[in-house]
């Protein structure tokens, strides 16, 4: 029964003037005395009915009803309406229909359509495709109803749009109609039935317009609009907020088949911000973290967490010898052969592409360099002091042929030039803190791939020494993807990380270059977690093809705000918003307007939400 909008029966007591501030108290007192009813309290003080809208006090209401549906709709097709950016009410009226009645109607309809098609064929006319499609649908539905697979319902969908002025009301109504039209749903205004329409959308369960369409169980299920993905566990790190339902995304990356993660985003999208937040929270769960930092963004994080920070410049005291052999070796592992393969790949990054003859000569020179220090494939000799890069340089010069001289000249700058003091000395770095950062900000851009490759190999040797829970963050990984040797080594680390309780986080903003490499695709395939943030229009097609993104997900990545993206974890994925506390934000932000003094450093491209 419709609640009356105005109760005409008023007593003198109910008409007495109220003092300011006593309106609600007086109304409740009158209600207690039985003078007024609930309808008197909730009813509007004024109502005006027009042929296309209703005015309630100072608000206007226009009602729409859905008059046409496409042949097929996808699940969750009502989501554009649920997420519509304006105040609307949605009313669905569902009435079950007796199966026998439906089957009788279907038999009659099937007979009519078959007769119509037979008549067209007899007269030499082309069969109407619409009739043929309807006949096929009717026969399939008839079979499913007989088997009890489906049930039948009548479904009516109505929308009430609210506004404080008529101009906005008209505009919003047209937007709703257009939004539904984009998914082939036809909506119309309830003109001349506006009061019937308004009563239909009220929560009283009565359909006054009575414009329904028949639907089977499967079709009706697609109208359920409140679907969202969940990605929350009882243990792990809080990555942010699920934008589908505002729940927390809490996840333990080590619970998957591997703990590797790739992060793709344009510059300034907040990728390093998100990773630093994960690092900060992972440290609370006794996870050791190693970071290769090309832009000096992790210095404050290392300082606050009392971690190690190794800065590599010509004047730095920090040294790494790429010729070092792993001390604690796995049984029956040929450590020297693995190191020779690494050094061969490193020299290709340093010298450029080598011919087969140059490669063979280089391998002989590396073997001879170790032999001069008494190191051979015999494990008992491999505890001896390792050679330096200048030892290999001298061996190449000692060949006294044009090829050896050429190879020596190409590596000379690492022995006598700008990097001589960094990677041509005995290693003096010890990893003994929960967080260790290797910064190469002071290294020239063209030499950064070499520095990152050497540091990555040093970290890999350290990882294999001690079995413990670790994360390795390789920021700006596109530097390594420029050369086949370093890209191949990074892929090998990613593929083998699981065996050493290691999770590798690969971050890059050059998505196209990364995906163009066969090693880049392999790294993605061996990473159980991907975090895609804002993408540029030129790169979105490649990203969408690689990660099988829907059109909605493509639009999300193109229009995402800072700190927003899609988080893939195994077979689940959600739209994620990275959120940090004010205390965390102070530590991890690199926005120039938010930092000052010694914290203001170039290279910061991050941002994120703060709660």
C-alpha positions in Angstrom: 0.0 0.0 0.0 1.3 3.5 -0.9 2.0 5.7 2.0 -0.1 8.9 1.7 2.0 12.0 1.1 -0.2 14.1 3.4 -2.4 13.2 6.3 -5.4 15.5 6.2 -6.6 14.8 9.7 -4.9 17.2 12.0 -5.9 18.1 15.6 -5.6 21.5 17.1 -2.7 20.3 19.2 -0.8 19.1 16.1 -1.3 22.6 14.5 0.2 24.5 17.5 3.3 26.5 16.6 6.6 25.0 17.7 9.4 26.9 19.3 12.6 26.9 17.3 14.6 23.7 17.7 11.6 21.7 18.9 10.3 20.5 15.6 11.7 16.9 15.7 11.0 16.6 19.5 7.5 17.7 19.0 6.9 15.4 16.1 8.2 12.4 18.2 6.0 13.5 21.1 3.0 13.7 18.9 3.8 10.3 17.4 4.0 8.8 20.9 0.5 10.3 21.7 -0.9 8.7 18.5 -1.7 12.1 17.1 0.4 11.6 13.9 1.7 8.6 12.0 5.0 7.6 10.4 3.6 8.8 7.1 3.2 12.4 8.5 6.9 12.5 9.4 8.4 11.1 6.2 6.0 12.7 3.7 7.3 15.8 1.8 5.7 19.1 2.7 4.9 19.8 -0.9 4.5 17.8 -4.1 4.0 18.8 -7.7 3.2 16.4 -10.5 4.1 17.3 -14.1 3.7 15.1 -17.2 7.5 14.2 -17.2 8.7 14.8 -13.6 7.6 15.0 -10.0 8.8 17.8 -7.6 9.2 16.8 -4.0 10.0 19.9 -1.9 13.0 21.4 -3.7 14.0 18.2 -5.6 12.9 17.1 -9.0 12.5 13.4 -9.9 12.3 11.9 -13.4 11.7 8.2 -13.9 13.1 6.0 -16.7 12.0 2.5 -17.7 14.0 0.0 -19.7 12.1 -0.9 -22.9 14.6 -2.9 -24.9 17.4 -5.3 -24.4 20.0 -6.8 -26.8 20.0 -10.5 -27.6 23.1 -11.0 -25.5 24.4 -9.2 -22.4 27.6 -9.7 -20.5 27.7 -10.5 -16.8 27.6 -7.4 -14.5 26.2 -5.2 -17.4 24.5 -3.0 -14.8 27.8 -1.8 -13.4 27.9 1.4 -15.5 24.6 2.3 -13.9 25.7 1.3 -10.4 28.8 3.5 -10.7 27.0 6.4 -12.4 28.3 9.7 -10.9 25.0 11.1 -9.8 22.2 10.3 -7.4 19.9 7.7 -8.9 17.6 5.0 -7.5 17.4 1.7 -9.4 14.4 -0.6 -8.9 14.2 -4.2 -10.2 10.9 -6.1 -10.2 11.3 -9.8 -10.6 8.2 -12.1 -10.9 8.5 -15.9 -11.3 6.3 -17.5 -14.0 4.9 -21.0 -13.8 6.8 -23.3 -16.0 3.7 -24.9 -17.7 2.4 -21.5 -18.8 5.8 -20.6 -20.3 6.1 -23.9 -22.2 2.6 -23.5 -23.6 3.4 -20.0 -24.8 6.8 -21.2 -26.2 5.2 -24.0 -28.2 2.7 -21.6 -29.7 5.4 -19.1 -30.6 7.7 -21.8 -32.1 4.8 -23.0 -34.2 4.0 -19.4 -35.4 7.6 -18.7 -36.3 8.0 -22.0 -38.1 4.8 -21.4 -40.1 6.0 -17.8 -41.0 9.4 -19.1 -42.2 7.7 -22.0 -44.2 5.3 -19.4 -45.8 8.3 -17.2 -46.8 10.1 -20.1 -48.4 7.0 -21.3 -50.2 6.5 -17.8 -51.7 10.2 -17.6 -52.7 11.0 -14.9 -50.1 14.2 -14.7 -48.1 13.7 -15.9 -44.5 13.7 -13.0 -42.0 17.1 -13.3 -40.0 15.4 -11.9 -36.9 12.7 -14.5 -37.0 15.3 -17.3 -37.5 17.3 -16.1 -34.5 14.3 -15.9 -32.3 13.3 -19.4 -33.3 16.7 -20.8 -32.4 16.6 -19.0 -29.0 13.0 -20.3 -28.3 13.9 -23.9 -29.1 17.0 -23.8 -26.8 15.0 -22.2 -24.0 12.2 -24.7 -24.5 14.7 -27.6 -24.1 16.3 -26.1 -21.0 12.9 -25.5 -19.4 11.8 -29.1 -20.0 15.0 -30.4 -18.5 14.6 -28.1 -15.5 18.0 -26.4 -16.2 16.3 -23.0 -16.4 13.3 -21.3 -14.7 11.4 -18.3 -16.1 10.8 -14.8 -14.8 9.3 -11.5 -15.7 11.8 -8.7 -15.2 11.2 -4.9 -15.0 14.0 -2.3 -14.6 13.3 1.3 -13.6 15.6 4.2 -12.7 14.7 7.4 -10.8 17.0 10.4 -11.4 17.1 13.3 -8.9 18.2 16.9 -9.2 17.6 20.3 -7.6 16.9 22.0 -11.0 15.1 21.0 -14.2 18.0 21.8 -16.5 20.4 19.4 -14.7 17.6 16.8 -14.4 17.2 16.7 -18.1 20.9 16.5 -18.7 21.5 13.7 -16.2 18.5 11.7 -17.6 20.0 12.0 -21.1 23.4 10.8 -19.7 21.7 7.8 -18.1 19.9 7.0 -21.4 23.2 7.4 -23.3 25.1 5.2 -20.8 22.6 2.4 -21.2 22.5 2.9 -24.9 26.3 2.2 -25.1 25.5 -1.4 -24.0 22.5 -1.7 -26.3 19.9 -1.1 -23.5 17.0 1.1 -24.6 15.6 3.4 -21.8 12.7 5.7 -22.1 11.1 8.4 -19.9 7.9 7.5 -18.1 6.0 10.5 -19.7 2.4 10.8 -18.6 3.0 8.0 -16.1 5.3 9.9 -13.9 3.4 9.2 -10.6 3.1 5.5 -11.5 6.8 5.5 -12.2 7.7 7.2 -9.0 5.6 4.8 -7.0 7.3 1.9 -8.9 10.8 2.9 -7.7 9.7 3.3 -4.1 10.7 0.4 -1.8 7.2 -0.9 -1.6 7.4 -3.8 -4.1 4.7 -2.6 -6.5 5.2 -2.2 -10.3 2.7 0.5 -11.4 4.2 0.8 -14.9 4.3 -3.0 -15.4 6.7 -2.9 -18.4 8.5 -6.3 -18.1 10.5 -8.6 -20.2 10.7 -12.4 -19.9 14.1 -13.7 -18.7 15.4 -17.1 -17.9 17.6 -17.8 -14.8 20.9 -17.3 -16.6 19.9 -14.0 -18.1 18.5 -12.8 -14.8 21.7 -13.6 -13.1 23.6 -11.2 -15.3 21.6 -8.3 -13.8 23.2 -8.8 -10.4 25.4 -5.7 -10.3 27.3 -6.1 -7.1 30.3 -8.1 -8.2 33.8 -7.4 -7.2 37.1 -9.2 -6.9 38.6 -9.9 -3.5 42.3 -10.1 -2.8 42.7 -10.3 0.9 44.4 -12.9 3.1 44.9 -13.4 6.8 48.6 -12.7 6.5 50.9 -10.7 4.3 51.5 -7.1 3.4 48.8 -4.4 2.8 49.3 -3.2 -0.7 46.4 -0.7 -0.8 42.7 -0.4 -1.2 40.5 -2.4 -3.5 38.7 0.2 -5.6 35.9 -2.2 -6.4 34.6 -2.4 -2.9 37.0 -0.3 -0.7 38.4 -3.4 1.1 42.0 -3.8 1.9 44.3 -5.7 -0.4 46.5 -7.8 2.0 48.6 -10.4 0.3 51.7 -12.6 1.0 53.6 -12.8 -2.3 55.6 -15.8 -1.0 52.3 -17.9 -0.9 52.2 -18.1 -4.7 54.2 -20.4 -7.0 56.9 -17.8 -7.0 57.3 -14.4 -5.2 58.4 -12.4 -8.3 56.6 -9.2 -9.3 56.8 -6.8 -12.3 55.7 -3.2 -12.0 55.0 -1.2 -15.2 54.0 2.5 -15.3 54.8 5.8 -16.9 57.1 8.3 -15.2 55.3 9.9 -12.3 52.6 7.2 -11.9 53.9 6.2 -8.5 55.6 2.9 -9.2 58.6 3.5 -6.9 56.3 4.9 -4.3 54.3 1.7 -4.2 57.4 -0.5 -4.1 59.0 1.5 -1.3 55.7 1.2 0.7 55.8 -2.6 0.2 59.5 -2.6 1.3 58.7 -0.7 4.5 55.9 -3.0 5.4 57.8 -6.2 4.4 60.6 -5.3 6.8 58.1 -5.7 9.7 57.8 -9.4 8.7 61.5 -10.2 8.9 62.0 -10.0 5.2 65.5 -8.8 4.1 65.4 -6.4 1.1 68.1 -5.6 -1.5 67.6 -2.7 -3.9 69.4 -1.6 -7.0 68.7 2.2 -7.1 69.5 4.1 -10.2 68.0 7.4 -9.1 68.9 7.8 -5.4 65.3 7.4 -4.3 65.8 4.9 -1.5 68.5 6.8 0.6 66.0 8.1 3.2 64.3 4.7 3.5 67.7 3.0 4.2 68.5 5.7 6.8 65.2 5.4 8.6 65.3 1.6 8.8 69.0 1.6 9.8 69.9 -0.2 6.6 73.1 -0.2 4.5 73.4 2.4 1.7 76.3 1.8 -0.8 76.9 4.7 -3.2 79.0 4.0 -6.2 81.0 6.9 -7.6 84.7 7.4 -8.5 85.3 8.8 -5.0 83.3 6.2 -3.1 85.0 3.8 -0.8 82.5 1.0 -1.8 84.0 -1.6 -4.2 82.8 -4.7 -5.9 85.1 -7.1 -7.7 83.1 -8.9 -10.5 85.7 -11.7 -10.6 84.9 -12.9 -7.1 83.8 -16.5 -6.7 80.9 -17.6 -4.4 82.4 -18.9 -1.2 79.6 -21.2 0.0 79.0 -23.3 -3.0 76.2 -25.8 -3.7 77.6 -29.3 -3.9 78.8 -30.4 -7.4 78.1 -26.9 -8.7 80.7 -25.7 -11.2 81.3 -22.2 -9.8 84.1 -21.2 -12.1 82.3 -22.1 -15.3 79.3 -20.1 -14.2 81.5 -17.1 -13.4 83.2 -17.3 -16.8 79.8 -17.2 -18.5 78.8 -14.2 -16.4 82.1 -12.4 -17.3 81.7 -13.2 -20.9 78.2 -11.6 -20.9 79.6 -8.7 -18.9 82.4 -8.0 -21.4 79.8 -8.0 -24.2 78.0 -5.2 -22.3 81.3 -3.4 -21.9 82.8 -4.0 -25.3 79.7 -4.4 -27.5 78.8 -7.3 -29.7 81.7 -9.8 -30.2 82.5 -11.9 -33.2 82.8 -15.7 -32.7 86.6 -15.3 -32.9 86.6 -12.5 -30.4 84.4 -14.4 -28.1 86.7 -17.5 -28.2 89.7 -15.3 -27.5 88.0 -13.6 -24.6 87.1 -17.0 -23.0 90.7 -18.2 -23.3 91.9 -14.9 -21.7 89.4 -15.2 -18.7 90.5 -18.9 -18.1 94.1 -17.8 -18.2 93.5 -14.9 -15.9 92.1 -17.2 -13.2 94.9 -19.8 -13.8 97.5 -17.1 -13.1 95.9 -16.8 -9.6 96.0 -20.6 -9.2 92.3 -21.0 -9.7 91.2 -24.0 -11.9 88.0 -26.1 -12.2 89.2 -28.0 -9.1 87.0 -26.8 -6.2 90.0 -27.0 -3.8 91.7 -24.1 -5.7 88.8 -21.8 -5.8 89.3 -20.3 -2.3 92.4 -18.5 -3.6 92.3 -14.7 -4.1 90.3 -13.8 -7.2 91.9 -11.7 -10.0 90.9 -8.2 -10.8 89.6 -6.6 -14.1 93.1 -5.2 -14.8 94.5 -8.7 -14.7 92.3 -9.7 -17.6 93.3 -6.4 -19.3 97.0 -7.4 -19.0 96.3 -10.9 -20.4 94.6 -9.4 -23.5 97.5 -7.0 -24.0 99.9 -9.9 -23.6 98.5 -11.7 -26.7 100.2 -9.1 -28.8 97.8 -9.5 -31.7 95.4 -7.0 -33.2 92.3 -8.8 -31.8 93.7 -8.9 -28.2 94.8 -5.3 -28.4 91.3 -4.3 -29.7 89.5 -6.1 -26.8 91.9 -4.6 -24.3 91.3 -1.1 -25.7 87.5 -1.5 -25.4 87.7 -2.3 -21.7 90.4 0.2 -20.8 88.1 2.8 -19.3 87.1 0.3 -16.6 90.8 -0.2 -15.7 92.2 3.2 -16.1 89.1 5.4 -16.7 86.2 6.7 -14.8 85.1 3.3 -13.4 88.5 2.0 -12.5 88.1 2.8 -8.8 84.7 1.1 -8.5 84.9 -2.3 -10.2 88.7 -2.8 -10.4 89.4 -3.4 -6.7 88.8 -5.9 -4.0 85.2 -6.2 -2.7 84.7 -4.5 0.6 80.9 -4.6 0.9 79.2 -6.8 3.5 75.4 -7.2 3.6 74.5 -7.3 7.3 71.3 -5.2 7.5 67.6 -5.9 6.8 67.6 -3.3 4.0 70.6 -2.8 1.6 70.5 -0.2 -1.1 73.0 -0.1 -4.0 72.9 3.4 -5.6 74.4 4.1 -9.0 73.1 7.7 -9.3 76.7 8.9 -9.7 77.5 6.6 -12.6 77.2 7.9 -16.1 74.0 6.9 -17.9 75.9 4.9 -20.6 77.7 3.0 -18.0 74.7 2.2 -15.7 73.9 -1.1 -17.4 77.4 -2.3 -16.6 77.2 -1.2 -13.0 73.7 -2.7 -12.6 74.9 -6.0 -14.1 77.9 -6.2 -11.8 75.8 -5.4 -8.7 73.1 -7.9 -9.7 75.7 -10.6 -10.0 77.2 -9.6 -6.6 73.7 -9.8 -5.0 73.0 -13.2 -6.6 76.2 -14.6 -5.2 75.2 -13.3 -1.7 71.7 -14.8 -2.0 73.1 -18.2 -2.8 75.4 -18.0 0.3 72.6 -17.9 2.9 69.1 -19.3 2.6 66.6 -16.7 4.0 63.5 -14.8 3.1 64.5 -11.9 0.8 63.2 -9.4 -1.7 65.3 -8.0 -4.6 64.1 -4.8 -6.2 65.6 -3.9 -9.6 64.4 -0.3 -10.3 64.6 1.0 -13.9 65.2 -2.6 -15.2 65.1 -1.4 -18.8 68.8 -0.5 -18.4 69.6 -4.3 -18.2 67.2 -5.2 -21.0 69.2 -3.1 -23.5 71.8 -5.9 -23.8 71.1 -9.6 -24.4 73.8 -10.7 -21.9 72.5 -8.7 -18.9 68.8 -9.4 -19.9 69.5 -13.1 -20.0 71.2 -13.0 -16.6 68.2 -11.1 -15.1 65.8 -13.7 -16.5 68.0 -16.5 -15.0 67.8 -14.8 -11.6 64.0 -14.4 -11.8 63.6 -18.0 -12.9 65.8 -19.5 -10.1 64.8 -17.0 -7.3 62.2 -19.4 -5.9 64.8 -22.0 -5.0 66.6 -19.5 -2.8 63.5 -18.0 -1.0 63.9 -14.8 -3.1 61.2 -12.6 -4.6 62.4 -10.3 -7.5 60.6 -7.0 -8.1 61.3 -5.7 -11.6 60.3 -2.0 -12.2 60.4 -0.2 -15.5 58.8 2.7 -17.3 59.9 1.7 -20.8 57.3 -0.9 -21.2 57.6 -1.2 -25.0 61.4 -1.9 -24.9 61.0 -4.3 -22.0 58.2 -6.3 -23.8 60.1 -6.2 -27.1 62.8 -8.3 -25.6 62.2 -12.1 -25.5 63.8 -12.1 -22.1 61.3 -9.4 -20.9 58.4 -11.6 -21.9 60.0 -14.6 -20.0 60.5 -12.4 -16.9 56.7 -11.6 -17.0 55.8 -15.2 -17.4 57.9 -16.2 -14.4 56.4 -13.4 -12.2 53.3 -14.5 -10.3 52.4 -10.8 -9.5 52.1 -7.9 -11.9 51.2 -4.3 -11.0 50.1 -2.2 -14.0 49.8 1.5 -13.3 49.1 4.5 -15.6 50.1 3.8 -19.2 50.8 6.0 -22.1 48.5 5.8 -25.2 51.3 4.5 -27.5 52.1 1.6 -25.1 48.6 0.6 -24.1 48.0 -1.8 -27.1 51.2 -3.7 -26.3 50.3 -3.9 -22.6 46.7 -4.9 -23.3 47.8 -7.7 -25.6 50.4 -9.0 -23.2 48.2 -9.0 -20.1 44.9 -9.8 -22.0 43.2 -6.6 -20.7 39.5 -5.8 -21.3 38.4 -2.5 -22.8 37.4 -1.3 -19.3 40.9 -2.2 -17.9 42.5 -0.4 -20.8 40.5 2.7 -20.1 41.4 2.4 -16.4 45.1 2.3 -17.1 44.9 5.3 -19.5 43.0 7.5 -17.0 44.5 6.2 -13.7 45.5 8.7 -11.1 48.8 8.6 -9.4 49.1 5.5 -7.2 46.2 3.7 -9.0 46.4 0.6 -11.2 45.5 -3.1 -11.7 47.1 -5.6 -9.3 47.4 -9.2 -10.7 48.2 -11.9 -8.2 48.0 -15.4 -9.6 44.6 -15.8 -11.2 43.1 -12.9 -9.3 43.3 -9.2 -10.1 41.7 -6.0 -8.7 41.8 -2.3 -9.3 44.2 -1.1 -6.6 44.8 2.3 -5.0 48.1 2.6 -3.1 47.6 4.3 0.3 50.2 5.2 2.9 49.9 6.6 6.4 51.2 10.1 6.9 54.3 8.7 8.7 55.0 6.3 5.8 54.4 9.0 3.3 57.1 11.3 4.8 59.6 8.5 4.4 58.9 7.3 0.8 57.7 10.4 -1.1 60.0 12.1 -3.5 57.7 14.9 -4.7 59.7 18.1 -4.9 57.0 20.1 -3.3 56.9 17.8 -0.3 60.6 17.5 0.4 63.2 20.1 1.3 66.8 20.5 2.3 68.9 17.4 2.0 65.9 15.3 1.0 65.3 17.3 -2.2 67.0 15.2 -4.8 66.5 14.8 -8.5 65.0 11.8 -10.0 61.8 11.4 -7.9 58.9 10.4 -9.9 56.5 9.0 -7.3 53.3 9.8 -5.7 50.5 8.0 -3.9 47.6 8.4 -1.6 47.8 9.3 2.1 45.4 8.5 4.8 
